[in-house]
Amino acid sequence: MEFLPLKEYSEKILVPEWLVIARREEENYVDVKEVRATSNIPQGYMIVDFKHSENMQSALEKAVFEKGRIIMAGTPGIFAIKNPDKSYKVLFTNATNPVIEYMIRNPDNSIVLGGDTAGEIKAAGIQYCGKSSSGGGSSLYYISHGTTPLLEALKQNKHRFSQY
């Protein structure tokens, strides 16, 4: 499977071998099927979940064993949806549950980013007691840039106002 032809990326970015697809009818997902990741997704279907490959499981196991970082910024599949009454309906768990299980085994080095993600996990009844941040977008920006616009503005204000 040649999704990522450059070896340096193909060893770091793990692509699932099996996808879960479904059609959406109003608020429901119907005609749920498993297909190979190399398959064409039929018209009217969408990817809603996936199954972890052996490489993904090994990478998560290694992260726990070596006390590496596990970051979940959004659930990997359509894990749960919020109902009009603010409760959640759990839908697809193949991709999300294993990651959370590894995070529970590695709580000091794992974090859930985003209030919606944390809410979905809690609503599913999962006892995740690790770190979480309600600012998922800001956290991802910080991870990728080493700062945020807010931090930069505060630094500028400090310099500007410390002159007086």
Sequence and secondary structure as in RCSB ss.txt:
>XXXX:A:sequence
MEFLPLKEYSEKILVPEWLVIARREEENYVDVKEVRATSNIPQGYMIVDFKHSENMQSALEKAVFEKGRIIMAGT
PGIFAIKNPDKSYKVLFTNATNPVIEYMIRNPDNSIVLGGDTAGEIKAAGIQYCGKSSSGGGSSLYYISHGTTPL
LEALKQNKHRFSQY
>XXXX:A:secstr
  SS SHHHHTTS   SEEEEEEEETTEEEEEEEEETTS   TTEEEEEEE  HHHHHHHHHHHHTT  EEEES 
SS  EEE TTS EEE   TTHHHHHHHHHHSGGGEEEESHHHHHHHHHTT    SEEES HHHHHHHHHHSS HH
HHHHHHHHHHHTT 
